[in-house]
Every structure is written in structure tokens, then in C-alpha cells.
Amino acid sequence: PFLFVADKTKVLRVDLRQKRADLFAPANAFPSPPVFLNDLAADPESGMLYVSDCGDFQGKGAAVYRITPQGLVSLVADGK
């Protein structure tokens, strides 16, 4: 089992059995540099993760990203 954690500009995958955290989606995997990643949701049917970026707290840079089980990141929605 894995636990996924949003850590400001990256997403970590924690292997609960091995008690080890690995980089799953680094900042450079995102289409735009993340400002403040903060919430994660998982779709158990597809294995996709969704992570929100609240941006600079004034809306600039806010976005929602989709991450595949292979760690590929794409934009779902942004402030534009």
C-alpha cells in the first residue's frame, strides 16, 4: 500500500511496508512550476491522482493537475 503526499512543489509516494518515501512527481514534471501543492484526491478505478495548487493565495498560479499511475502530470484546470 502507498500513501501519496503533496509537499509544496512535488508529490511523494510513501511505501507503507518499506517505510520509505520516494519522489513520485517532481516539480519539473508539472506543465507549469507548482507554487503550493496542497490537496490530493485519488480515483481508485483509474489509479489517477488529482492535486490542487492554490497558487500565491491571490489566485495567481492556481491549478488542478492529473497524475497518472506512472507519474505523468497534465493540467486539468487553471485560473485562466
URCOR-V472825 format. One record per residue. PHI is phi in degrees with one decimal (none if undefined). PSI is psi in whole degrees, 0 to 359 (999 if undefined). OMEGA is omega in whole degrees, 0 to 359 (* if undefined). Layout:
{{PHI & PSI & OMEGA} {PHI & PSI & OMEGA}}
This chain:
{{none & 145 & 180} {-120.8 & 152 & 172} {-121.1 & 130 & 179} {-104.7 & 138 & 185} {-130.9 & 127 & 173} {-83.5 & 126 & 184} {-126.8 & 74 & 178} {60.1 & 293 & 183} {-120.6 & 8 & 182} {-151.2 & 167 & 177} {-120.1 & 130 & 180} {-105.6 & 149 & 173} {-114.4 & 120 & 181} {-100.9 & 120 & 175} {-85.2 & 109 & 185} {-69.6 & 333 & 178} {-75.6 & 316 & 181} {-83.4 & 349 & 182} {54.4 & 52 & 183} {-141.1 & 141 & 176} {-108.4 & 134 & 178} {-123.3 & 152 & 175} {-71.2 & 121 & 182} {-101.5 & 315 & 178} {-136.0 & 98 & 180} {-71.6 & 165 & 181} {-54.8 & 323 & 183} {-75.9 & 357 & 176} {-84.6 & 346 & 182} {-84.5 & 145 & 180} {-59.9 & 329 & 174} {-129.2 & 147 & 180} {-58.3 & 125 & 179} {-64.6 & 145 & 179} {-100.6 & 309 & 181} {-155.2 & 84 & 176} {-68.4 & 135 & 185} {-142.9 & 330 & 183} {-124.3 & 142 & 178} {-124.7 & 143 & 172} {-137.0 & 144 & 181} {-116.0 & 140 & 172} {-99.4 & 104 & 185} {-64.7 & 335 & 181} {-72.4 & 318 & 183} {-99.2 & 341 & 185} {82.6 & 3 & 180} {-74.8 & 146 & 171} {-109.0 & 149 & 174} {-125.2 & 132 & 181} {-130.5 & 138 & 179} {-101.5 & 149 & 175} {-121.5 & 115 & 182} {-79.2 & 357 & 178} {69.9 & 215 & 185} {-92.2 & 20 & 180} {71.4 & 3 & 172} {-120.5 & 11 & 177} {97.3 & 341 & 180} {-72.8 & 124 & 180} {90.2 & 0 & 180} {-67.3 & 140 & 182} {-165.1 & 165 & 171} {-125.1 & 133 & 182} {-120.3 & 151 & 174} {-109.0 & 137 & 179} {-124.0 & 124 & 179} {-74.0 & 166 & 176} {-60.2 & 341 & 178} {-90.4 & 359 & 178} {90.4 & 13 & 178} {-84.1 & 131 & 187} {-108.4 & 137 & 175} {-138.2 & 156 & 180} {-80.5 & 133 & 174} {-99.3 & 312 & 181} {-156.7 & 151 & 174} {-143.0 & 181 & 183} {-71.3 & 353 & 180} {-82.7 & 999 & *}}
